[in-house]
Amino acid sequence: MNKKVLVVDDDATFVELVDMVLTREGFEILTASNGREALRILFESKPDLVLLDVIMPQMDGWQTCKYIREASDVPIIILSGQSRSEDDIVRGLDHGADEYILKPISNRELAARVKAILRRAESPPSKETEQSGIYIDDHLVVNIKERKVLVEGERVRLTPIEFRLFAQLMHNAGKVLTHRQLLEKVWGWEYTDDIDYVRIYISHLRQKIEENPSQPRYIITDPGVGYYFRKNDTP
């Protein structure tokens, strides 16, 4: 069965272009011109991926993203014609998006990014990651197999990419993973040049799990190289 992609954008020309590009790649395309319509289609048709514009009538992309994430773990790609600043990417993460792409985007890159994010969504954590994926201390409890993260006893919701990033770091506890290694393992080979992505997502992940994100206890930076997960009993 073909994967279903919901395209939410009030620009009919852009929607038609995306429809043409992704249909050619074998996807089934659903379309909505505003957030309210998108939510209705989400519940009725259960798409495998949502491509979401930011500026729309009735309900903007940020609100729509937030409501979708509250109801579903479906991967969400924000498509914006405004900017791709760090603040915009962080805002997308705050609302539950998995990816932030600036328009215009080439047909080839759009298809590649859609395939990459669907591939990630379909691939569960490896057995090795699950076996090394239980961690407990006085502040943090993580169970990778159950997709559970507790901070001070409270459940913390991570986006699919944040979860995969955290699982990869935990699986390699104590070992520094370079920016490119993380990009390839978490995002896919299509993203190996997007080094800023790692820094932004690490910062956002720290905000969710660290007691003091400016002095992290778990996710440690090796300057100029990458990051590693430090267990609490490690000095």
C-alpha positions in Angstrom: 0.0 0.0 0.0 1.3 3.4 -0.9 2.3 5.8 1.9 -0.1 8.7 2.4 1.3 12.2 2.6 -1.0 15.1 3.7 0.0 18.4 2.2 -1.4 21.4 4.1 -1.0 24.7 2.3 -3.3 27.4 0.9 -1.0 28.0 -2.1 -2.8 25.9 -4.7 0.1 26.1 -7.2 2.6 24.8 -4.6 0.2 22.0 -3.6 -0.2 21.0 -7.2 3.6 20.9 -7.6 4.1 18.8 -4.5 1.3 16.5 -5.6 3.0 15.9 -9.0 6.5 15.4 -7.5 5.4 12.9 -4.7 2.8 11.1 -6.8 5.6 10.3 -9.3 7.6 8.8 -6.4 4.7 6.5 -5.6 3.0 8.4 -2.7 -0.7 8.9 -2.3 -1.4 12.6 -1.7 -4.0 14.1 0.5 -4.5 17.9 0.5 -5.9 20.6 2.8 -5.9 24.3 2.5 -6.1 25.2 6.2 -5.4 23.7 9.6 -9.0 22.8 10.4 -9.4 20.8 7.2 -6.0 19.2 7.9 -7.1 17.9 11.4 -10.3 16.4 9.9 -8.3 14.6 7.2 -5.8 13.5 9.9 -8.5 11.7 11.9 -10.3 10.3 8.8 -7.4 9.1 6.6 -4.5 8.7 9.0 -1.7 9.9 6.8 1.9 8.6 7.2 3.5 12.1 7.0 2.3 15.7 7.1 3.8 18.5 5.1 2.7 21.7 6.7 2.9 25.3 5.7 3.1 28.1 8.3 1.1 31.0 7.0 -2.5 29.8 6.4 -6.0 31.2 7.1 -8.2 30.1 10.0 -5.5 28.3 11.9 -1.8 28.8 11.2 0.8 26.1 10.8 2.2 26.4 14.4 -1.3 25.9 15.9 -2.0 23.0 13.5 1.3 21.4 14.3 0.6 21.6 18.0 -2.9 20.0 17.7 -1.6 17.3 15.4 1.2 16.4 17.8 -1.2 16.2 20.7 -3.3 13.6 18.8 -0.7 11.7 16.8 3.0 10.7 16.5 2.8 11.1 12.7 6.0 12.7 11.3 5.5 16.5 10.6 7.6 18.5 8.2 7.2 22.3 8.4 7.5 24.0 5.0 8.1 27.7 5.4 8.5 30.5 2.9 9.6 32.9 5.6 13.0 32.0 7.1 15.1 29.1 8.4 16.6 30.8 11.4 17.5 28.9 14.6 14.5 30.5 16.4 12.1 29.3 13.7 13.5 25.7 13.9 13.3 25.8 17.7 9.7 27.1 17.4 8.9 24.2 15.1 10.4 21.7 17.6 8.5 23.3 20.5 5.2 22.7 18.6 6.2 19.1 17.8 7.6 19.2 14.3 10.2 16.7 13.2 11.7 18.8 10.4 11.8 22.4 9.2 12.4 23.0 5.4 12.6 26.4 3.7 10.7 27.0 0.5 11.5 27.0 -2.4 12.9 23.5 -2.4 14.0 21.4 -5.4 11.8 18.5 -6.5 14.7 16.1 -5.9 15.4 17.3 -2.4 11.8 17.3 -1.4 11.4 13.7 -2.4 14.6 12.7 -0.7 13.6 14.4 2.6 10.1 12.8 2.6 11.6 9.3 1.9 14.2 9.9 4.7 11.7 10.8 7.3 9.4 8.0 6.5 12.3 5.6 6.5 13.2 6.8 10.0 9.6 6.4 11.2 9.4 2.8 10.0 12.7 1.6 11.5 12.4 0.7 15.2 15.4 1.0 17.5 17.9 -1.8 17.0 18.0 -4.7 19.5 21.4 -3.5 20.6 19.9 0.0 21.3 17.0 -1.5 23.3 19.3 -3.7 25.3 21.4 -0.7 26.3 18.3 1.5 26.6 17.5 1.5 30.3 18.8 4.2 32.5 17.8 5.2 36.1 19.1 7.7 38.5 17.7 10.2 41.0 16.6 12.7 38.2 16.2 10.7 35.0 14.5 7.4 34.0 14.7 6.2 30.4 13.4 3.0 28.8 14.1 2.9 25.1 12.0 -0.2 24.4 8.9 1.4 26.0 9.7 4.8 24.6 9.5 6.2 28.1 11.4 9.2 29.5 10.7 10.5 33.0 12.3 13.6 34.5 11.7 14.0 38.3 9.0 11.4 37.9 7.1 13.3 35.2 6.7 11.9 31.7 8.5 13.9 29.1 7.3 13.8 25.5 10.1 13.7 22.9 9.5 14.1 19.2 10.4 11.0 17.1 13.7 12.6 16.1 14.5 13.7 19.6 13.9 10.2 20.8 16.0 8.6 18.1 18.8 11.1 18.9 18.6 10.4 22.6 18.5 6.6 22.0 21.6 6.8 19.8 23.5 8.7 22.5 22.5 6.3 25.2 23.4 3.2 23.1 26.9 4.7 22.8 27.2 6.0 26.4 30.6 7.4 27.1 31.6 7.4 23.4 31.8 10.7 21.5 29.7 10.6 18.3 30.6 13.2 15.7 28.1 15.6 14.2 28.2 13.6 10.9 27.8 10.3 12.7 24.7 11.5 14.5 23.2 13.1 11.3 23.7 9.8 9.4 22.4 7.6 12.1 19.4 9.7 13.3 18.4 11.8 10.2 19.9 9.8 7.3 22.6 10.3 4.7 20.5 13.0 3.1 21.3 15.3 6.0 25.0 14.8 6.5 25.8 18.5 5.6 23.2 20.0 8.0 25.6 20.2 11.0 23.6 23.0 12.7 20.7 20.6 13.0 22.6 18.5 15.6 23.4 21.5 17.7 19.9 22.8 17.7 18.3 19.4 18.5 20.8 18.7 21.2 20.0 22.1 22.8 16.3 21.4 22.7 16.8 17.9 24.1 18.8 19.4 27.0 16.0 21.8 27.8 13.7 18.8 28.3 15.9 16.4 30.3 18.7 18.4 32.0 18.4 20.0 35.4 20.5 22.9 34.2 20.8 22.9 30.4 23.7 25.4 30.5 25.7 23.0 32.6 24.5 19.6 31.2 24.8 16.5 33.4 24.0 13.9 30.7 24.5 15.2 27.2 28.1 16.4 27.0 29.8 18.4 24.3 33.2 17.5 23.0 34.1 20.9 21.4 34.6 20.7 17.7 33.9 17.0 17.6 30.4 16.0 18.8 28.5 14.8 21.8 28.2 11.8 24.2 25.9 10.6 26.9 27.4 10.5 30.4 25.9 8.2 33.0 25.4 9.8 36.4 28.0 7.5 38.1 30.7 8.8 35.7 32.8 11.6 37.2 
